[in-house]
């Protein structure tokens, strides 16, 4: 069994602002090299349980990334995630936003469900760790610049 991947960091904003930036402005801070097409016109997270997460190319093609499984603004969004892979190779991602006071929020990402990936689980978990590590500074910059 592969342990869940956990990433925790703080941002200088309220939980509501961090949640909104993560869910409503995903395409603004998510880097093109972490997408299917490499140059999406937009990245969309539909804000409801059952909502799609997908990218839309400039030509209108859509590539599914996942589906929202929990929606509790401004505290939690969770989704079944399969960016760049089929649904059968999905993991579960939960992102929690907790107020620490004085305009600071703790963001906790937990990614689990690695057993669905079979023998590739440990390697893919390591690659996802590197991916999250590269995304955190982009998200932090987005929320702290008012994004």
BALO-589020 format. One line per field, with one value per atom (N, C-alpha, C): atom name; residue in one letter; x, y, z; residue number from 1. Coordinates in steps of 0.001 Angstrom, whole numbers. Layout:
N
vexke = [CA:...] $
panu = [a:...] $
X = [X:...] $
Y = [Y:...] $
Z = [Z:...] $
fitor = [NUM:...] $
end
This chain:
147
vexke = [N:CA:C:N:CA:C:N:CA:C:N:CA:C:N:CA:C:N:CA:C:N:CA:C:N:CA:C:N:CA:C:N:CA:C:N:CA:C:N:CA:C:N:CA:C:N:CA:C:N:CA:C:N:CA:C:N:CA:C:N:CA:C:N:CA:C:N:CA:C:N:CA:C:N:CA:C:N:CA:C:N:CA:C:N:CA:C:N:CA:C:N:CA:C:N:CA:C:N:CA:C:N:CA:C:N:CA:C:N:CA:C:N:CA:C:N:CA:C:N:CA:C:N:CA:C:N:CA:C:N:CA:C:N:CA:C:N:CA:C:N:CA:C:N:CA:C:N:CA:C:N:CA:C:N:CA:C:N:CA:C:N:CA:C:N:CA:C:N:CA:C:N:CA:C:N:CA:C:N:CA:C:N:CA:C:N:CA:C:N:CA:C:N:CA:C:N:CA:C:N:CA:C:N:CA:C:N:CA:C:N:CA:C:N:CA:C:N:CA:C:N:CA:C:N:CA:C:N:CA:C:N:CA:C:N:CA:C:N:CA:C:N:CA:C:N:CA:C:N:CA:C:N:CA:C:N:CA:C:N:CA:C:N:CA:C:N:CA:C:N:CA:C:N:CA:C:N:CA:C:N:CA:C:N:CA:C:N:CA:C:N:CA:C:N:CA:C:N:CA:C:N:CA:C:N:CA:C:N:CA:C:N:CA:C:N:CA:C:N:CA:C:N:CA:C:N:CA:C:N:CA:C:N:CA:C:N:CA:C:N:CA:C:N:CA:C:N:CA:C:N:CA:C:N:CA:C:N:CA:C:N:CA:C:N:CA:C:N:CA:C:N:CA:C:N:CA:C:N:CA:C:N:CA:C:N:CA:C:N:CA:C:N:CA:C:N:CA:C:N:CA:C:N:CA:C:N:CA:C:N:CA:C:N:CA:C:N:CA:C:N:CA:C:N:CA:C:N:CA:C:N:CA:C:N:CA:C:N:CA:C:N:CA:C:N:CA:C:N:CA:C:N:CA:C:N:CA:C:N:CA:C:N:CA:C:N:CA:C:N:CA:C:N:CA:C:N:CA:C:N:CA:C:N:CA:C:N:CA:C:N:CA:C:N:CA:C:N:CA:C:N:CA:C:N:CA:C:N:CA:C:N:CA:C] $
panu = [x:x:x:x:x:x:x:x:x:x:x:x:x:x:x:x:x:x:x:x:x:x:x:x:x:x:x:x:x:x:x:x:x:x:x:x:x:x:x:x:x:x:x:x:x:x:x:x:x:x:x:x:x:x:x:x:x:x:x:x:x:x:x:x:x:x:x:x:x:x:x:x:x:x:x:x:x:x:x:x:x:x:x:x:x:x:x:x:x:x:x:x:x:x:x:x:x:x:x:x:x:x:x:x:x:x:x:x:x:x:x:x:x:x:x:x:x:x:x:x:x:x:x:x:x:x:x:x:x:x:x:x:x:x:x:x:x:x:x:x:x:x:x:x:x:x:x:x:x:x:x:x:x:x:x:x:x:x:x:x:x:x:x:x:x:x:x:x:x:x:x:x:x:x:x:x:x:x:x:x:x:x:x:x:x:x:x:x:x:x:x:x:x:x:x:x:x:x:x:x:x:x:x:x:x:x:x:x:x:x:x:x:x:x:x:x:x:x:x:x:x:x:x:x:x:x:x:x:x:x:x:x:x:x:x:x:x:x:x:x:x:x:x:x:x:x:x:x:x:x:x:x:x:x:x:x:x:x:x:x:x:x:x:x:x:x:x:x:x:x:x:x:x:x:x:x:x:x:x:x:x:x:x:x:x:x:x:x:x:x:x:x:x:x:x:x:x:x:x:x:x:x:x:x:x:x:x:x:x:x:x:x:x:x:x:x:x:x:x:x:x:x:x:x:x:x:x:x:x:x:x:x:x:x:x:x:x:x:x:x:x:x:x:x:x:x:x:x:x:x:x:x:x:x:x:x:x:x:x:x:x:x:x:x:x:x:x:x:x:x:x:x:x:x:x:x:x:x:x:x:x:x:x:x:x:x:x:x:x:x:x:x:x:x:x:x:x:x:x:x:x:x:x:x:x:x:x:x:x:x:x:x:x:x:x:x:x:x:x:x:x:x:x:x:x:x:x:x:x:x:x:x:x:x:x:x:x:x:x:x:x] $
X = [837:0:886:506:1252:575:1348:813:279:-715:-1202:-68:-164:769:152:910:409:1344:737:1466:743:1465:873:1714:1029:1720:765:1290:483:502:-608:-717:-1268:-922:-1328:-2640:-3731:-5068:-6074:-7342:-8391:-8666:-9280:-9671:-10610:-11524:-12460:-11723:-10728:-9966:-9127:-8486:-7682:-8568:-9722:-10655:-11099:-11483:-11937:-10832:-9612:-8500:-8268:-8324:-8111:-9213:-10455:-11579:-12118:-12108:-12701:-11679:-10409:-9376:-8230:-8565:-7575:-6737:-7390:-6677:-5727:-5903:-5048:-3674:-3609:-2324:-1762:-2579:-2111:-1218:-9:920:561:749:426:1165:2386:3129:2595:1568:895:-512:-685:-1978:-1841:-2974:-2968:-2498:-3063:-2777:-1493:-1063:114:-170:-1399:-1752:-3265:-3841:-5294:-5725:-6916:-7513:-8079:-8469:-9039:-8961:-8956:-9077:-10268:-11197:-12464:-12653:-13057:-13507:-14940:-15890:-17303:-17617:-18036:-18180:-19408:-19408:-20491:-20069:-20653:-20392:-20859:-20016:-20296:-19796:-19297:-18783:-17506:-17352:-16162:-14997:-13797:-12566:-11981:-11736:-11276:-10560:-9821:-9223:-9936:-9994:-10571:-9481:-9247:-8218:-8755:-7875:-8334:-9306:-9270:-10154:-11428:-11616:-12843:-12822:-11742:-11660:-11544:-12146:-12091:-11411:-10575:-9869:-10214:-10892:-11288:-10084:-10085:-9049:-9600:-10903:-11464:-12886:-13395:-14761:-14774:-15521:-15609:-16418:-15861:-16529:-17023:-16415:-16867:-16737:-17739:-17761:-18297:-17387:-17777:-17018:-17411:-16740:-16893:-15927:-14577:-13563:-14051:-13181:-12576:-13312:-12867:-13384:-12503:-12880:-12103:-12793:-12141:-12582:-11703:-12032:-11314:-11920:-11289:-10499:-9183:-8232:-7550:-7595:-6918:-6339:-5737:-5127:-4159:-4426:-3530:-3602:-4555:-4709:-6201:-6521:-7920:-8468:-9791:-10441:-10004:-9669:-9239:-7913:-7193:-5917:-6025:-7178:-7401:-6934:-6676:-6402:-7432:-7445:-8368:-7574:-8004:-7337:-8335:-7913:-8703:-7845:-8429:-7730:-8539:-7905:-8555:-7928:-8781:-8359:-8772:-7807:-8084:-7491:-8316:-7857:-6886:-5766:-4796:-4840:-5614:-5709:-4846:-5173:-4411:-4197:-5238:-5148:-4233:-4049:-3214:-4052:-3842:-4583:-3616:-3923:-3187:-3920:-3162:-3692:-3098:-3980:-3548:-4063:-3149:-3498:-3198:-4164:-3937:-4357:-3444:-3717:-3566:-4601:-4661:-5284:-5462:-6046:-5002:-3768:-2653:-2806:-3532:-3685:-4334:-5097:-5706:-4662:-3450:-2412:-1499:-1752:-997:480:1294:2737:3403:2730:3295:3027:2308:1852:2984:4024:5099:5789:6064:6714:5810:4525:3603:3385:3407:3305:4499:5704:6898:6815:6334:6189:5149:4072:3061:3597:4449:5084:5846:6621:7365:6409:5310:4321:3707:3268:2698:3735:4975:6026:6228:6031:6180:4944:3774:2536:2346:2837:2621:3083:4284:4694:3797:3287:2402:1070:522:-708:-496:575:868:969:1676:1811:456:-394:-1721:-2582:-2650:-3510:-2958:-1655:-1068:-1002:-1219:-1272:-2722:-3645:-5054:-5795:-5120:-5736:-6881] $
Y = [-1183:0:1253:2230:3483:4523:5144:6144:7357:8031:9275:10288:11125:12228:13447:14093:15271:16455:17575:18826:19892:20588:21629:22895:24022:25305:26403:27594:28741:29816:30547:31682:32880:34065:35312:35816:35167:35587:34824:35114:34407:33049:32115:30843:31052:32005:32235:32656:33525:33971:32826:32050:30911:29892:29587:28635:29126:30399:30958:30939:31251:31231:29816:28830:27432:26947:27300:26705:27547:28873:29736:30301:30326:30929:29944:28684:27634:27883:28294:28540:29711:30588:31769:31413:30457:30140:28773:27894:26555:26660:26102:26284:25428:25956:25222:23888:23794:22537:21437:21748:20748:20477:20575:20351:19287:18881:17890:18524:19696:20322:21141:21610:22463:23924:24235:25634:25824:25530:25682:27141:27374:28699:28934:27855:27975:26634:26696:25521:25786:24825:25029:23979:24420:23542:23959:23086:23389:23218:24286:24343:23668:22336:21542:20082:19291:17851:17327:16560:16066:16990:18174:19120:18613:18946:18536:19465:18921:19707:19387:20416:20175:21400:21162:22270:22383:23610:23883:24533:23964:24502:25724:26485:27640:27249:25990:25525:24887:24907:24413:22960:22240:20857:20864:19867:19772:18475:18567:17413:17325:16244:16059:15751:16365:16143:15423:15557:14934:15380:14964:15299:15633:16674:17134:16117:15686:14718:15330:16446:17174:18669:19410:20856:21529:22099:22781:24105:25109:26398:27019:27686:27882:26919:25784:24894:23733:23173:21928:21788:21372:20872:19572:18557:17269:16778:16013:15526:14229:13479:12316:12881:12658:13373:12416:12726:11888:12713:13823:14706:13925:13920:13278:11760:11180:9720:9403:8168:7767:7706:7699:7650:6444:5347:4144:4356:5416:5730:6987:7178:8382:8197:9332:9383:10327:10384:11251:12395:13626:14817:15577:15924:16784:17993:19176:20421:21134:21321:21956:23329:24293:25665:26020:26317:26580:27919:28730:30034:29839:30555:30561:31881:32811:34130:35139:36409:37527:37393:36952:36881:35809:34744:33630:32357:31581:30336:29186:28083:26840:26087:25669:24853:23459:22467:21079:20277:19708:18859:17418:16552:15124:14398:13609:12834:11362:10598:9192:8380:7101:6230:5649:5663:5201:3737:2948:1527:1301:2258:2128:2159:2597:2744:1527:522:-723:-543:-1231:-1242:116:1019:2346:3332:2892:3810:4590:3927:4616:5654:5285:6225:7423:7166:8260:9153:8564:9373:10318:9833:10675:11790:11459:12468:13513:13070:14017:14911:14392:15220:16365:16036:17073:18060:17545:18417:19397:18895:19787:20802:20349:21272:22411:22132:23193:24085:23575:24351:25288:24886:25678:27133:27388:28801:29579:28921:29592:29954:29015:29294:30404:30305:31336:32710:32810:34094:34598:33704:34106:34665:33969:34453:35722:35802:36961:38193:38010:39166:39599:38935:39305:38481:37467:36623:35795] $
Z = [0:0:0:-788:-884:0:872:1799:1048:1640:1043:937:-57:-250:426:1294:2007:1787:1465:1269:2084:2942:3778:3657:3510:3421:3849:4029:4445:3365:3301:2389:3157:2701:3364:2786:3179:2776:3629:3437:4156:3490:4218:3593:2402:2507:1397:126:276:-892:-1456:-587:-1041:-1759:-1186:-1794:-3175:-3255:-4528:-5578:-5176:-6133:-6630:-5729:-6118:-7054:-6771:-7494:-8646:-8510:-9532:-10511:-10114:-10957:-11226:-11303:-11508:-12764:-13835:-15085:-15038:-14056:-13941:-13400:-12462:-11830:-12210:-12786:-13152:-14387:-14359:-15476:-16702:-17890:-19114:-19237:-18680:-18813:-17892:-17090:-16253:-16793:-18108:-18745:-19828:-20388:-21464:-22765:-23110:-24398:-24410:-23243:-23167:-23426:-23854:-24103:-24003:-22840:-22734:-22760:-23286:-23223:-21836:-21161:-19834:-19124:-17793:-16944:-16044:-15991:-15301:-14221:-13043:-11981:-11688:-12023:-11807:-10324:-9666:-8223:-7660:-7681:-7104:-7100:-6217:-6251:-7600:-8239:-9586:-10680:-10311:-11300:-11946:-13195:-13942:-13658:-13798:-13848:-15215:-16008:-17372:-17918:-18982:-19723:-21060:-21555:-22871:-23713:-24896:-25778:-26523:-27154:-27939:-29058:-29496:-30568:-30031:-28707:-28105:-27650:-27896:-27419:-25900:-25264:-23817:-23406:-22375:-21820:-20337:-19953:-18559:-17687:-16507:-15498:-14279:-14024:-12841:-12594:-11415:-11020:-9524:-9164:-7782:-6968:-5841:-4971:-3667:-3242:-2051:-2324:-1880:-2114:-856:-56:1184:1305:496:569:1953:2491:1957:2567:3091:3858:3082:2117:1496:82:-801:-2117:-2304:-2806:-3066:-4431:-5054:-6385:-6695:-7623:-8229:-9401:-9416:-10266:-11229:-12502:-13499:-14639:-14305:-15296:-16181:-17471:-18423:-18440:-17719:-17675:-17726:-17943:-17942:-16529:-16424:-15109:-14288:-14949:-14230:-13509:-13847:-13214:-12348:-11738:-10935:-9500:-8861:-7430:-6810:-5497:-4777:-4159:-4432:-3906:-3037:-1830:-942:-600:-718:-395:683:1847:2984:3226:3593:3847:5272:6142:7554:7973:8608:9102:10252:10183:11271:12024:11535:12155:11440:11623:11060:9557:8836:7384:6846:7608:7166:7113:6074:5867:5679:6340:6100:4990:3986:2899:3065:3127:3268:2084:1341:201:601:393:606:-662:-1207:-2413:-2059:-2344:-1951:-3089:-2848:-3861:-4799:-4360:-5195:-5600:-4808:-5111:-6477:-6971:-8297:-9417:-9100:-10119:-10224:-9422:-9504:-9192:-9972:-9705:-9938:-10632:-10895:-9749:-8712:-7657:-7002:-6558:-5828:-6714:-7961:-8877:-9161:-9399:-9692:-8470:-7287:-6067:-5977:-6255:-6226:-7271:-8460:-9512:-9128:-8469:-8019:-6912:-6041:-4999:-5673:-6691:-7409:-8082:-8613:-9243:-8265:-7105:-6091:-5624:-5430:-4989:-5989:-7273:-8272:-8352:-7950:-8014:-6817:-5655:-4443:-4607:-5107:-5259:-6228:-7255:-8206:-7560:-6779:-6066:-5046:-4286:-3267:-3925:-5026:-5724:-6194:-6670:-7159:-6028:-4896:-3814:-3180:-3090:-2418:-3312:-4613:-5514:-5772:-5097:-5242:-6268:-6834:-7874:-7452] $
fitor = [1:1:1:2:2:2:3:3:3:4:4:4:5:5:5:6:6:6:7:7:7:8:8:8:9:9:9:10:10:10:11:11:11:12:12:12:13:13:13:14:14:14:15:15:15:16:16:16:17:17:17:18:18:18:19:19:19:20:20:20:21:21:21:22:22:22:23:23:23:24:24:24:25:25:25:26:26:26:27:27:27:28:28:28:29:29:29:30:30:30:31:31:31:32:32:32:33:33:33:34:34:34:35:35:35:36:36:36:37:37:37:38:38:38:39:39:39:40:40:40:41:41:41:42:42:42:43:43:43:44:44:44:45:45:45:46:46:46:47:47:47:48:48:48:49:49:49:50:50:50:51:51:51:52:52:52:53:53:53:54:54:54:55:55:55:56:56:56:57:57:57:58:58:58:59:59:59:60:60:60:61:61:61:62:62:62:63:63:63:64:64:64:65:65:65:66:66:66:67:67:67:68:68:68:69:69:69:70:70:70:71:71:71:72:72:72:73:73:73:74:74:74:75:75:75:76:76:76:77:77:77:78:78:78:79:79:79:80:80:80:81:81:81:82:82:82:83:83:83:84:84:84:85:85:85:86:86:86:87:87:87:88:88:88:89:89:89:90:90:90:91:91:91:92:92:92:93:93:93:94:94:94:95:95:95:96:96:96:97:97:97:98:98:98:99:99:99:100:100:100:101:101:101:102:102:102:103:103:103:104:104:104:105:105:105:106:106:106:107:107:107:108:108:108:109:109:109:110:110:110:111:111:111:112:112:112:113:113:113:114:114:114:115:115:115:116:116:116:117:117:117:118:118:118:119:119:119:120:120:120:121:121:121:122:122:122:123:123:123:124:124:124:125:125:125:126:126:126:127:127:127:128:128:128:129:129:129:130:130:130:131:131:131:132:132:132:133:133:133:134:134:134:135:135:135:136:136:136:137:137:137:138:138:138:139:139:139:140:140:140:141:141:141:142:142:142:143:143:143:144:144:144:145:145:145:146:146:146:147:147:147] $
end
